[in-house]
Amino acid sequence: TCKLCAAVSCVPNIVTTEWVRACQRAKKFVGCDPFLLAGDVHSAHSDKAAEWSFHAPTSRLRAASFERSSGCLAGYSFWVSPRTKPAKGDLQSIIRYAGGDVVLEESEPQQTRTGQLVVVSSGGDAHLSARATRRLKPTPQATIMCADKLLTCVLRQQFEVAA
């Protein structure tokens, strides 16, 4: 999931593994258009993994609309609770790839953050998220968001803070 989110945020084209096989057969790089990730893409349903889905061509078009230096999370700051799934470090990387700022500590000064604050958590971290929101809250606009929703927003390249 982390690598896919990074790819969706950073590169214009994501190809299927069939492209690699076609290059090996041709013994050279072949055009990528016939091998672009297409259609609806979904996570494997599992109790232990985050669930997400996106439409690859739509995400590709949205990502192309962002300037190179920005991304779908540009203008937002994120604090990630410790027990999220995927892991906290992976989520922080995803946020950075997608152009968001990461608040590393609850005690980080408000001046170092940009834009609206989003607290990312998983179900088991509700008490930590509530505490962090009280301590980090720069404006009444601070939001708590589950990690699954954040992943879906990044993969769709469309960040939606509202429920």
DSSP file with accessible surface (Angstrom, degrees, kcal/mol):
  #  RESIDUE AA STRUCTURE BP1 BP2  ACC     N-H-->O    O-->H-N    N-H-->O    O-->H-N    TCO  KAPPA ALPHA  PHI   PSI    X-CA   Y-CA   Z-CA
    1    1 A T     >        0   0   72      0, 0.0     4,-2.7     0, 0.0     5,-0.2   0.000 360.0 360.0 360.0 -42.6    0.0    0.0    0.0
    2    2 A C  H  >  +     0   0   29      1,-0.2     4,-2.4     2,-0.2     5,-0.2   0.935 360.0  45.9 -61.5 -45.8    2.8    2.4    0.9
    3    3 A K  H  > S+     0   0  184      2,-0.2     4,-2.5     1,-0.2    -1,-0.2   0.892 112.9  50.2 -66.2 -38.3    4.6    1.9   -2.5
    4    4 A L  H  > S+     0   0   39      2,-0.2     4,-2.8     1,-0.2     5,-0.2   0.931 111.1  48.6 -66.6 -43.6    1.3    2.2   -4.4
    5    5 A C  H  X S+     0   0    0     -4,-2.7     4,-1.9     1,-0.2    -2,-0.2   0.909 112.3  49.5 -61.6 -42.0    0.4    5.5   -2.7
    6    6 A A  H  X S+     0   0   15     -4,-2.4     4,-1.8    -5,-0.2     5,-0.2   0.937 112.2  47.9 -62.0 -45.3    3.9    6.8   -3.3
    7    7 A A  H  X S+     0   0   28     -4,-2.5     4,-2.5     1,-0.2     3,-0.3   0.934 110.4  50.4 -63.0 -45.9    3.7    5.8   -7.0
    8    8 A V  H  < S+     0   0    9     -4,-2.8    -1,-0.2     1,-0.2    -2,-0.2   0.887 117.3  42.2 -59.9 -35.7    0.2    7.4   -7.5
    9    9 A S  H  < S+     0   0   25     -4,-1.9    -1,-0.2    -5,-0.2    -2,-0.2   0.726 125.0  31.4 -81.6 -24.0    1.5   10.6   -5.9
   10   10 A C  H  < S+     0   0   59     -4,-1.8    -2,-0.2    -3,-0.3    -3,-0.2   0.685 108.3  52.3-113.9 -25.8    4.9   10.8   -7.6
   11   11 A V     <  -     0   0   67     -4,-2.5    -1,-0.1    -5,-0.2     3,-0.1  -0.907  64.1-136.8-121.5 150.1    4.9    9.2  -11.1
   12   12 A P  S    S+     0   0   94      0, 0.0     2,-0.4     0, 0.0    52,-0.1   0.804  88.7  36.3 -74.0 -27.4    2.6    9.9  -14.1
   13   13 A N        -     0   0   68     23,-0.0     2,-0.5    -6,-0.0    20,-0.0  -0.986  58.0-167.3-133.8 131.5    2.2    6.3  -15.1
   14   14 A I        -     0   0   35     -2,-0.4    23,-3.6    23,-0.2     2,-0.2  -0.967  19.6-162.2-113.6 124.5    1.8    3.1  -13.1
   15   15 A V  B     -A   36   0A  45     -2,-0.5    21,-0.2    21,-0.3     2,-0.1  -0.674  16.9-113.4-105.6 161.6    2.2   -0.1  -15.1
   16   16 A T    >>  -     0   0   53     19,-2.5     3,-1.4    -2,-0.2     4,-0.6  -0.374  35.9-102.9 -82.7 169.3    1.2   -3.7  -14.4
   17   17 A T  H 3> S+     0   0   96      1,-0.3     4,-1.7     2,-0.2     3,-0.4   0.749 116.8  74.3 -66.5 -19.5    3.7   -6.5  -14.0
   18   18 A E  H 3> S+     0   0   68      1,-0.2     4,-2.5     2,-0.2    -1,-0.3   0.824  87.2  61.9 -62.6 -29.6    2.8   -7.6  -17.5
   19   19 A W  H <> S+     0   0   53     -3,-1.4     4,-2.4    16,-0.2    -1,-0.2   0.926 102.0  50.6 -61.3 -42.8    4.8   -4.6  -18.8
   20   20 A V  H  X S+     0   0   70     -4,-0.6     4,-2.4    -3,-0.4    -2,-0.2   0.936 111.3  48.1 -60.8 -45.2    8.0   -6.0  -17.2
   21   21 A R  H  X S+     0   0  114     -4,-1.7     4,-2.6     1,-0.2    -1,-0.2   0.906 110.2  51.6 -62.2 -41.0    7.3   -9.4  -18.8
   22   22 A A  H  X S+     0   0   11     -4,-2.5     4,-2.3     1,-0.2    -1,-0.2   0.903 110.0  49.6 -64.4 -39.1    6.8   -7.7  -22.2
   23   23 A C  H  X>S+     0   0   13     -4,-2.4     5,-1.5     2,-0.2     4,-1.3   0.909 110.7  50.2 -65.0 -40.8   10.1   -5.8  -21.9
   24   24 A Q  H  <5S+     0   0  135     -4,-2.4     3,-0.2     2,-0.2    -2,-0.2   0.925 111.6  47.8 -63.9 -43.3   11.9   -9.0  -21.0
   25   25 A R  H  <5S+     0   0  161     -4,-2.6    -2,-0.2     1,-0.2    -1,-0.2   0.904 117.4  41.8 -63.9 -39.9   10.4  -10.8  -24.0
   26   26 A A  H  <5S-     0   0   46     -4,-2.3    -1,-0.2     2,-0.3    -2,-0.2   0.615 102.5-134.2 -82.1 -13.1   11.3   -7.9  -26.3
   27   27 A K  T  <5S+     0   0  184     -4,-1.3     2,-0.3    -3,-0.2    -3,-0.2   0.803  80.3  62.4  59.3  31.3   14.7   -7.5  -24.7
   28   28 A K  S   <S-     0   0  148     -5,-1.5    -2,-0.3    -6,-0.2     2,-0.3  -0.957 100.8 -73.6-166.2 168.0   14.1   -3.7  -24.6
   29   29 A F        -     0   0  167     -2,-0.3     2,-0.3    -3,-0.1    -9,-0.1  -0.546  48.5-160.2 -71.5 134.8   11.7   -1.2  -23.0
   30   30 A V        -     0   0   40     -2,-0.3    -7,-0.1   -11,-0.2    -8,-0.0  -0.729  33.5 -76.3-110.0 163.9    8.3   -1.3  -24.7
   31   31 A G        -     0   0   56     -2,-0.3    -1,-0.1     1,-0.1     4,-0.1  -0.234  35.1-146.6 -57.8 147.0    5.7    1.4  -24.6
   32   32 A C  S >  S+     0   0   35      1,-0.2     3,-2.2     2,-0.1     4,-0.4   0.702  74.8  90.7 -93.0 -18.1    3.7    1.6  -21.4
   33   33 A D  G >  S+     0   0  121      1,-0.3     3,-1.3     2,-0.2    -1,-0.2   0.868  87.4  48.9 -51.8 -45.4    0.3    2.7  -22.6
   34   34 A P  G 3  S+     0   0  108      0, 0.0    -1,-0.3     0, 0.0    -2,-0.1   0.693 115.5  47.1 -68.5 -11.5   -1.1   -0.9  -23.1
   35   35 A F  G <  S+     0   0   42     -3,-2.2   -19,-2.5    -4,-0.1   -16,-0.2   0.249  78.4 131.9-114.0  10.3    0.1   -1.8  -19.6
   36   36 A L  B <  S-A   15   0A  33     -3,-1.3   -21,-0.3    -4,-0.4     2,-0.1  -0.383  71.4 -98.8 -64.4 141.8   -1.1    1.2  -17.6
   37   37 A L        -     0   0   33    -23,-3.6     2,-0.3    19,-0.1   -23,-0.2  -0.414  58.6-178.2 -57.4 128.5   -2.9    0.3  -14.4
   38   38 A A        +     0   0   68     18,-0.1    -1,-0.0    -2,-0.1    18,-0.0  -0.910  26.3   9.8-136.2 159.6   -6.6    0.6  -15.4
   39   39 A G  S    S-     0   0   28     -2,-0.3    17,-2.5    16,-0.1     2,-0.4  -0.167 102.6 -19.6  74.6-164.2  -10.1    0.3  -14.0
   40   40 A D  E     -B   55   0B 110     15,-0.2     2,-0.4    16,-0.1    15,-0.2  -0.652  60.3-163.8 -82.6 132.9  -11.1    0.0  -10.3
   41   41 A V  E     -B   54   0B  30     13,-3.2    13,-2.2    -2,-0.4     2,-0.3  -0.969   9.5-176.7-120.6 133.7   -8.4   -1.2   -8.0
   42   42 A H  E     -B   53   0B 113     -2,-0.4    11,-0.2    11,-0.2     2,-0.1  -0.931  25.6-113.5-130.7 153.4   -9.2   -2.5   -4.5
   43   43 A S        -     0   0   12      9,-2.4     2,-0.3    -2,-0.3     8,-0.1  -0.373  43.5 -96.6 -74.9 161.0   -7.3   -3.7   -1.5
   44   44 A A        -     0   0   83      6,-0.1     2,-0.5    -2,-0.1    -1,-0.1  -0.637  46.0-111.6 -74.6 134.3   -7.5   -7.3   -0.4
   45   45 A H        +     0   0  145     -2,-0.3     2,-0.3     6,-0.1     5,-0.1  -0.586  56.5 148.3 -75.1 121.9  -10.1   -7.5    2.3
   46   46 A S        -     0   0   51     -2,-0.5     3,-0.4     3,-0.3    -3,-0.0  -0.989  53.1-132.5-152.9 145.2   -8.5   -8.4    5.6
   47   47 A D  S    S+     0   0  168     -2,-0.3    -1,-0.1     1,-0.2     4,-0.1   0.773 109.8  47.8 -67.8 -25.2   -9.1   -7.6    9.3
   48   48 A K  S    S+     0   0  168      2,-0.1     2,-0.3    -3,-0.0    -1,-0.2   0.601 105.0  65.0 -94.6 -12.4   -5.4   -6.7    9.7
   49   49 A A  S    S-     0   0   51     -3,-0.4    -3,-0.3    -5,-0.1     2,-0.1  -0.782  86.1-102.5-114.7 156.3   -4.9   -4.4    6.7
   50   50 A A        -     0   0    8     -2,-0.3     2,-0.4    -5,-0.1    -6,-0.1  -0.425  35.2-132.9 -69.3 148.0   -6.3   -1.1    5.7
   51   51 A E        +     0   0   81     -2,-0.1     2,-0.3    -8,-0.1   101,-0.2  -0.882  35.8 154.1-107.2 138.7   -9.0   -1.1    3.1
   52   52 A W        -     0   0   29     -2,-0.4    -9,-2.4    99,-0.1     2,-0.3  -0.969  18.1-172.8-153.5 164.0   -8.9    1.2    0.1
   53   53 A S  E     +B   42   0B  29     -2,-0.3     2,-0.3   -11,-0.2   -11,-0.2  -0.975   8.6 166.6-157.9 152.5  -10.2    1.5   -3.5
   54   54 A F  E     -B   41   0B   6    -13,-2.2   -13,-3.2    -2,-0.3     2,-0.7  -0.982  38.5-114.0-161.1 162.7   -9.7    3.9   -6.4
   55   55 A H  E  >  -B   40   0B  72     -2,-0.3     4,-2.3   -15,-0.2     3,-0.3  -0.914  29.2-150.1-102.9 110.5  -10.2    4.3  -10.2
   56   56 A A  H  > S+     0   0    4    -17,-2.5     4,-2.4    -2,-0.7     5,-0.2   0.884  90.0  48.5 -55.7 -48.3   -6.8    4.3  -11.7
   57   57 A P  H  > S+     0   0   39      0, 0.0     4,-2.0     0, 0.0    -1,-0.2   0.911 113.0  48.8 -62.9 -37.5   -7.5    6.5  -14.8
   58   58 A T  H  > S+     0   0   47     -3,-0.3     4,-2.4     2,-0.2    -2,-0.2   0.930 111.5  49.2 -66.7 -43.0   -9.3    9.1  -12.7
   59   59 A S  H  X S+     0   0    4     -4,-2.3     4,-2.8     1,-0.2     5,-0.2   0.903 109.0  53.7 -61.3 -40.0   -6.4    9.2  -10.2
   60   60 A R  H  X S+     0   0   64     -4,-2.4     4,-1.9    -5,-0.2    -1,-0.2   0.922 110.1  46.9 -61.8 -43.4   -3.9    9.6  -13.0
   61   61 A L  H  X S+     0   0  131     -4,-2.0     4,-0.9     2,-0.2    -2,-0.2   0.918 113.7  47.5 -65.6 -43.0   -5.8   12.6  -14.4
   62   62 A R  H >X S+     0   0   76     -4,-2.4     3,-0.7     1,-0.2     4,-0.6   0.924 110.9  51.0 -64.4 -44.5   -6.1   14.3  -10.9
   63   63 A A  H >< S+     0   0   23     -4,-2.8     3,-1.2     1,-0.2    -1,-0.2   0.891 105.7  56.6 -61.2 -37.4   -2.4   13.7  -10.1
   64   64 A A  H 3< S+     0   0   81     -4,-1.9    -1,-0.2     1,-0.2    -2,-0.2   0.775  98.9  62.0 -66.2 -22.3   -1.5   15.3  -13.5
   65   65 A S  H << S+     0   0   89     -4,-0.9    -1,-0.2    -3,-0.7     2,-0.2   0.685  88.2  86.6 -79.1 -16.0   -3.4   18.4  -12.5
   66   66 A F  S << S-     0   0   65     -3,-1.2     2,-0.1    -4,-0.6     6,-0.1  -0.592  86.0-112.4 -83.3 145.6   -1.1   19.1   -9.4
   67   67 A E    >   -     0   0  146     -2,-0.2     3,-1.9     1,-0.1    -1,-0.1  -0.382  33.7-107.1 -68.7 155.6    2.1   21.0   -9.8
   68   68 A R  T 3  S+     0   0  230      1,-0.3    -1,-0.1    -4,-0.1    -2,-0.1   0.839 118.8  50.9 -53.4 -36.4    5.3   19.0   -9.3
   69   69 A S  T 3  S+     0   0  110      2,-0.0    -1,-0.3     5,-0.0     2,-0.1   0.521 111.5  50.3 -85.1  -4.7    5.9   20.6   -5.9
   70   70 A S    <   -     0   0   45     -3,-1.9     2,-0.3     4,-0.1    29,-0.1  -0.385  61.4-175.5-115.0-162.7    2.5   20.0   -4.5
   71   71 A G    >   -     0   0    9     28,-0.2     3,-1.7    -2,-0.1    27,-0.1  -0.964  50.6 -70.4-178.3-178.6    0.1   17.1   -4.2
   72   72 A C  T 3  S+     0   0   12     -2,-0.3    87,-0.3     1,-0.3    27,-0.2   0.705 130.3  46.5 -68.0 -16.4   -3.3   16.2   -3.1
   73   73 A L  T >  S+     0   0    0     25,-2.9     3,-1.5    22,-0.2    28,-0.3   0.339  80.6 133.1-104.6   6.8   -2.4   16.7    0.6
   74   74 A A  T <   +     0   0   39     -3,-1.7    26,-0.2    24,-0.5     3,-0.1  -0.283  67.7  28.8 -59.3 138.2   -0.6   20.1    0.0
   75   75 A G  T 3  S+     0   0   43     24,-0.5    41,-0.7     1,-0.3     2,-0.3   0.470 102.0  99.9  90.4   3.0   -1.7   22.7    2.5
   76   76 A Y  E <   -c  116   0C  61     -3,-1.5    25,-2.5    39,-0.2     2,-0.4  -0.920  58.0-148.2-121.7 148.5   -2.5   20.3    5.3
   77   77 A S  E     -cd 117 101C   0     39,-2.6    41,-2.7    -2,-0.3     2,-0.4  -0.926  17.2-159.8-112.0 142.9   -0.6   19.2    8.4
   78   78 A F  E     -cd 118 102C   0     23,-2.6    25,-3.5    -2,-0.4     2,-0.5  -0.971  15.0-166.8-129.0 135.5   -1.0   15.6    9.8
   79   79 A W  E     -c  119   0C   9     39,-2.1    41,-3.1    -2,-0.4     2,-0.5  -0.988  19.0-152.6-114.6 127.4   -0.3   14.0   13.1
   80   80 A V  E     -c  120   0C   0     23,-0.5    41,-0.2    -2,-0.5    39,-0.1  -0.887  13.7-126.9-106.2 126.6   -0.3   10.2   13.0
   81   81 A S    >   -     0   0    0     39,-3.0     3,-1.0    -2,-0.5    44,-0.0  -0.289  26.6-111.3 -69.1 157.4   -1.2    8.2   16.1
   82   82 A P  T 3  S+     0   0   66      0, 0.0     6,-0.5     0, 0.0    -1,-0.1   0.776 106.8  45.9 -65.4 -31.4    1.2    5.5   17.2
   83   83 A R  T 3  S+     0   0  147      4,-0.1    41,-0.2    39,-0.1    42,-0.1  -0.078  78.7 137.9-109.3  37.6   -0.8    2.3   16.5
   84   84 A T    <   -     0   0    8     -3,-1.0     4,-0.3    36,-0.1    38,-0.1  -0.315  53.9-104.4 -76.4 163.0   -2.2    3.0   13.0
   85   85 A K  S    S+     0   0  113      2,-0.1     2,-0.2    36,-0.1    62,-0.1  -0.993 110.0  40.7-129.2 121.7   -2.4    0.5   10.2
   86   86 A P  S    S-     0   0   27      0, 0.0     5,-0.1     0, 0.0    61,-0.0   0.601 124.6 -87.3 -59.8 173.5   -0.3    0.8    8.0
   87   87 A A     >  -     0   0   55     -2,-0.2     4,-2.5     1,-0.1     3,-0.3  -0.067  34.6-108.7 -59.0 154.6    2.4    1.6   10.5
   88   88 A K  H  > S+     0   0   58     -6,-0.5     4,-2.6    -4,-0.3     5,-0.2   0.892 118.3  50.4 -52.0 -47.5    3.0    5.2   11.6
   89   89 A G  H  > S+     0   0   38      1,-0.2     4,-2.0     2,-0.2    -1,-0.2   0.892 110.4  50.0 -62.4 -39.2    6.2    5.6    9.6
   90   90 A D  H  > S+     0   0   74     -3,-0.3     4,-2.5     2,-0.2    -1,-0.2   0.926 111.3  48.3 -65.3 -43.9    4.6    4.3    6.4
   91   91 A L  H  X S+     0   0    0     -4,-2.5     4,-2.6     1,-0.2    -2,-0.2   0.902 109.2  53.3 -64.2 -39.6    1.7    6.7    6.8
   92   92 A Q  H  X S+     0   0   25     -4,-2.6     4,-2.2    -5,-0.2    -1,-0.2   0.917 109.8  48.5 -62.2 -40.0    4.1    9.6    7.4
   93   93 A S  H  X S+     0   0   41     -4,-2.0     4,-2.9     2,-0.2     5,-0.2   0.930 110.5  50.8 -63.7 -44.4    5.9    8.7    4.2
   94   94 A I  H  X S+     0   0    0     -4,-2.5     4,-1.9     1,-0.2    -2,-0.2   0.927 109.6  51.0 -58.8 -44.8    2.6    8.5    2.2
   95   95 A I  H  <>S+     0   0    0     -4,-2.6     5,-2.8     1,-0.2    -1,-0.2   0.932 112.0  46.5 -59.8 -45.9    1.6   11.9    3.6
   96   96 A R  H ><5S+     0   0  121     -4,-2.2     3,-1.7     1,-0.2    -2,-0.2   0.918 109.8  53.1 -64.8 -44.0    4.9   13.5    2.5
   97   97 A Y  H 3<5S+     0   0  116     -4,-2.9    -1,-0.2     1,-0.3    -2,-0.2   0.865 109.0  51.1 -57.0 -36.3    4.8   11.8   -1.0
   98   98 A A  T 3<5S-     0   0    0     -4,-1.9   -25,-2.9    -5,-0.2   -24,-0.5   0.319 126.1-100.6 -88.0   7.9    1.3   13.3   -1.4
   99   99 A G  T < 5S+     0   0   24     -3,-1.7   -24,-0.5     1,-0.3    -3,-0.2   0.504  77.2 133.2  93.2   4.3    2.5   16.8   -0.5
  100  100 A G      < -     0   0    5     -5,-2.8     2,-0.4    -6,-0.2    -1,-0.3  -0.433  54.1-120.2 -85.7 161.9    1.3   17.0    3.2
  101  101 A D  E     -d   77   0C  67    -25,-2.5   -23,-2.6   -28,-0.3     2,-0.5  -0.829  22.4-140.3 -98.4 142.7    3.3   18.2    6.2
  102  102 A V  E     -d   78   0C  19     -2,-0.4     2,-0.7   -25,-0.2   -23,-0.2  -0.899   0.7-149.9-107.7 127.1    3.9   15.8    9.1
  103  103 A V        -     0   0    1    -25,-3.5   -23,-0.5    -2,-0.5     3,-0.1  -0.867  14.1-170.6 -90.0 114.9    3.7   16.9   12.7
  104  104 A L        +     0   0   77     -2,-0.7     2,-0.4     1,-0.1    -1,-0.2   0.847  63.5  29.1 -81.0 -34.9    6.1   14.6   14.5
  105  105 A E    >   -     0   0  121      1,-0.1     3,-1.7   -26,-0.0    -1,-0.1  -0.959  68.9-129.9-129.6 147.5    5.4   15.5   18.1
  106  106 A E  T 3  S+     0   0   26     -2,-0.4    -1,-0.1     1,-0.3    -2,-0.0   0.805 112.0  56.5 -60.4 -27.5    2.3   16.7   19.9
  107  107 A S  T 3  S+     0   0   93      2,-0.1    -1,-0.3    -3,-0.0     3,-0.1   0.470  76.0 126.5 -86.4  -0.5    4.6   19.4   21.4
  108  108 A E  S <  S-     0   0   47     -3,-1.7     5,-0.1     1,-0.1    -5,-0.0  -0.347  71.9-102.4 -60.4 132.4    5.6   20.8   18.0
  109  109 A P    >   -     0   0   70      0, 0.0     3,-1.6     0, 0.0     4,-0.3  -0.238  20.2-125.8 -60.6 144.2    5.0   24.5   17.9
  110  110 A Q  G >  S+     0   0  106      1,-0.3     3,-1.8     2,-0.2    -2,-0.1   0.839 106.0  66.5 -58.4 -33.4    1.9   25.6   16.0
  111  111 A Q  G 3  S+     0   0  164      1,-0.3    -1,-0.3     3,-0.0    -3,-0.0   0.716  92.6  60.7 -64.8 -22.3    4.0   28.0   13.9
  112  112 A T  G <  S+     0   0   76     -3,-1.6    -1,-0.3     2,-0.0     2,-0.2   0.573  92.7  84.0 -82.8  -6.4    5.9   25.1   12.2
  113  113 A R    <   -     0   0   28     -3,-1.8     2,-0.4    -4,-0.3   -36,-0.1  -0.632  66.5-146.3 -97.3 153.2    2.6   23.6   10.8
  114  114 A T        -     0   0   61     -2,-0.2   -13,-0.2     2,-0.1    -2,-0.0  -0.935  52.7 -25.9-116.0 141.8    0.9   24.6    7.6
  115  115 A G  S    S-     0   0   55     -2,-0.4   -39,-0.2   -39,-0.2   -40,-0.1   0.069 104.7  -6.0  62.7-165.2   -2.8   24.7    6.9
  116  116 A Q  E    S-c   76   0C  40    -41,-0.7   -39,-2.6     1,-0.1     2,-0.4  -0.340  70.2-122.6 -67.5 142.4   -5.5   22.7    8.6
  117  117 A L  E     -c   77   0C   0    -41,-0.2    26,-2.0    22,-0.1     2,-0.4  -0.722  24.1-170.9 -90.9 133.7   -4.6   19.9   11.0
  118  118 A V  E     -ce  78 143C   0    -41,-2.7   -39,-2.1    -2,-0.4     2,-0.6  -0.995  10.8-152.7-123.9 124.9   -5.7   16.4   10.4
  119  119 A V  E     -ce  79 144C   0     24,-3.6    26,-3.2    -2,-0.4     2,-0.5  -0.893  13.5-154.8 -97.5 120.2   -5.2   13.7   13.1
  120  120 A V  E     +ce  80 145C   0    -41,-3.1   -39,-3.0    -2,-0.6     2,-0.3  -0.853  27.1 151.4-101.0 128.1   -4.8   10.3   11.6
  121  121 A S  E     - e   0 146C  11     24,-2.1    26,-1.9    -2,-0.5     2,-0.3  -0.883  37.6-128.5-144.8 173.6   -5.8    7.3   13.7
  122  122 A S    >   -     0   0   27     -2,-0.3     3,-2.3    24,-0.2     7,-0.2  -0.806  47.0 -91.4-118.0 168.4   -7.1    3.7   13.8
  123  123 A G  G >  S+     0   0   75     -2,-0.3     3,-1.2     1,-0.3   -39,-0.1   0.834 122.9  54.7 -50.7 -40.8   -9.9    2.5   16.0
  124  124 A G  G 3  S+     0   0   59      1,-0.3    -1,-0.3   -41,-0.2     3,-0.2   0.586 102.1  59.6 -73.5  -7.6   -7.7    1.5   18.9
  125  125 A D  G <>  +     0   0    1     -3,-2.3     4,-2.9     1,-0.2    -1,-0.3   0.151  64.1 117.4-106.4  19.5   -6.2    4.9   19.2
  126  126 A A  H <> S+     0   0   63     -3,-1.2     4,-2.5     1,-0.2     5,-0.2   0.905  77.9  49.3 -56.5 -42.3   -9.3    7.0   19.8
  127  127 A H  H  > S+     0   0  115     -3,-0.2     4,-2.0     1,-0.2    -1,-0.2   0.905 113.5  46.7 -66.2 -37.1   -8.2    8.1   23.3
  128  128 A L  H  > S+     0   0   17      2,-0.2     4,-3.0     1,-0.2    -2,-0.2   0.908 111.9  51.1 -69.4 -39.1   -4.8    9.2   21.8
  129  129 A S  H  X S+     0   0    1     -4,-2.9     4,-2.6     2,-0.2    -2,-0.2   0.906 109.9  48.9 -65.4 -41.7   -6.4   11.0   18.9
  130  130 A A  H  X S+     0   0   41     -4,-2.5     4,-2.0    -5,-0.2    -1,-0.2   0.934 114.1  46.1 -63.3 -44.1   -8.7   12.9   21.2
  131  131 A R  H  X S+     0   0   96     -4,-2.0     4,-2.4    -5,-0.2     5,-0.2   0.938 113.7  48.8 -63.4 -45.0   -5.8   13.9   23.4
  132  132 A A  H  X S+     0   0    0     -4,-3.0     4,-3.1     1,-0.2     5,-0.3   0.909 108.4  53.9 -63.0 -40.2   -3.7   14.9   20.4
  133  133 A T  H  X S+     0   0   18     -4,-2.6     4,-1.8     1,-0.2    -1,-0.2   0.922 110.0  47.5 -62.2 -40.6   -6.5   16.9   18.9
  134  134 A R  H  < S+     0   0  172     -4,-2.0    -1,-0.2     1,-0.2    -2,-0.2   0.926 119.2  39.7 -64.4 -42.3   -6.8   18.9   22.2
  135  135 A R  H  < S+     0   0  151     -4,-2.4    -2,-0.2     1,-0.2    -1,-0.2   0.808 125.1  35.1 -78.5 -31.5   -3.0   19.5   22.4
  136  136 A L  H  < S+     0   0    2     -4,-3.1    -3,-0.2    -5,-0.2    -2,-0.2   0.660  79.5 127.7 -95.5 -20.0   -2.4   20.1   18.7
  137  137 A K     <  +     0   0  105     -4,-1.8   -27,-0.1    -5,-0.3    -4,-0.0  -0.163  26.2 173.7 -52.2 106.2   -5.5   21.9   17.6
  138  138 A P  S    S+     0   0   27      0, 0.0    -1,-0.2     0, 0.0   -22,-0.0   0.753  70.3   2.7 -83.9 -25.3   -4.5   25.2   15.9
  139  139 A T  S >  S-     0   0   51    -22,-0.1     3,-1.4     0, 0.0   -22,-0.1  -0.939  84.5 -94.2-148.5 169.6   -8.0   26.1   14.9
  140  140 A P  T 3  S+     0   0  119      0, 0.0    -3,-0.0     0, 0.0     0, 0.0   0.583 113.9  77.2 -66.1  -4.4  -11.6   24.8   15.3
  141  141 A Q  T 3   +     0   0  118      2,-0.1   -25,-0.0   -23,-0.0     2,-0.0   0.373  60.2 129.5 -89.9   5.4  -11.0   23.1   12.0
  142  142 A A    <   -     0   0   16     -3,-1.4     2,-0.4   -26,-0.1   -24,-0.2  -0.372  42.0-161.9 -61.3 140.8   -8.8   20.2   13.3
  143  143 A T  E     -e  118   0C  33    -26,-2.0   -24,-3.6     2,-0.0     2,-0.5  -0.955  18.7-141.3-129.7 143.4  -10.2   16.9   12.1
  144  144 A I  E     +e  119   0C  86     -2,-0.4     2,-0.4   -26,-0.2   -24,-0.2  -0.911  27.9 179.9-101.6 131.2   -9.8   13.3   13.1
  145  145 A M  E     -e  120   0C   8    -26,-3.2   -24,-2.1    -2,-0.5     2,-0.1  -0.993  27.0-120.6-133.0 138.7   -9.6   10.9   10.1
  146  146 A C  E  >  -e  121   0C  67     -2,-0.4     4,-1.8   -26,-0.2     3,-0.3  -0.454  26.8-119.2 -76.0 152.0   -9.2    7.1   10.0
  147  147 A A  H  > S+     0   0    1    -26,-1.9     4,-2.6     1,-0.2     5,-0.2   0.868 111.1  59.1 -60.5 -38.6   -6.1    5.8    8.2
  148  148 A D  H  > S+     0   0   59      1,-0.2     4,-2.2     2,-0.2    -1,-0.2   0.917 106.0  48.3 -57.8 -43.6   -8.2    3.8    5.7
  149  149 A K  H  > S+     0   0   53     -3,-0.3     4,-2.5     2,-0.2    -1,-0.2   0.914 110.0  51.9 -65.6 -40.3   -9.9    7.0    4.5
  150  150 A L  H  X S+     0   0    0     -4,-1.8     4,-2.5     2,-0.2    -2,-0.2   0.935 109.6  49.6 -61.6 -45.6   -6.6    8.8    4.2
  151  151 A L  H  X S+     0   0    0     -4,-2.6     4,-2.8     1,-0.2     5,-0.2   0.926 111.0  49.5 -59.4 -43.8   -5.2    6.0    2.0
  152  152 A T  H  X S+     0   0   22     -4,-2.2     4,-2.4  -101,-0.2    -1,-0.2   0.921 109.9  51.4 -62.7 -42.2   -8.3    6.1   -0.2
  153  153 A C  H  X>S+     0   0    4     -4,-2.5     5,-2.2     2,-0.2     4,-0.7   0.921 112.3  46.3 -60.7 -43.5   -8.0    9.9   -0.6
  154  154 A V  H ><5S+     0   0    0     -4,-2.5     3,-0.8     2,-0.2    -2,-0.2   0.941 113.1  48.3 -66.1 -45.6   -4.3    9.6   -1.6
  155  155 A L  H 3<5S+     0   0    0     -4,-2.8    -1,-0.2     1,-0.3    -2,-0.2   0.877 116.1  43.8 -64.2 -33.9   -5.0    6.8   -4.1
  156  156 A R  H 3<5S-     0   0   90     -4,-2.4    -1,-0.3    -5,-0.2    -2,-0.2   0.572 105.3-133.6 -82.9 -10.5   -7.9    8.7   -5.6
  157  157 A Q  T <<5S+     0   0    4     -3,-0.8     2,-0.3    -4,-0.7    -3,-0.2   0.869  74.0 109.4  56.1  41.6   -5.7   11.9   -5.5
  158  158 A Q      < -     0   0   76     -5,-2.2     2,-0.5    -6,-0.2    -2,-0.1  -0.833  57.7-153.9-148.8 102.1   -8.7   13.7   -4.0
  159  159 A F        -     0   0   30    -87,-0.3     2,-0.5    -2,-0.3    -9,-0.1  -0.688  14.2-179.9 -86.6 124.9   -8.5   14.8   -0.4
  160  160 A E        -     0   0   80     -2,-0.5    -7,-0.1   -11,-0.1    -2,-0.0  -0.969  12.5-176.2-126.3 112.6  -11.8   15.2    1.3
  161  161 A V        +     0   0   30     -2,-0.5    -1,-0.1   -16,-0.0   -17,-0.1   0.874  60.8  88.2 -77.1 -35.2  -11.8   16.3    4.9
  162  162 A A              0   0   78      1,-0.1    -2,-0.1   -19,-0.0   -19,-0.0  -0.189 360.0 360.0 -64.3 155.3  -15.5   16.0    5.4
  163  163 A A              0   0  139    -18,-0.0    -1,-0.1     0, 0.0    -3,-0.0   0.891 360.0 360.0 -53.8 360.0  -17.0   12.7    6.5
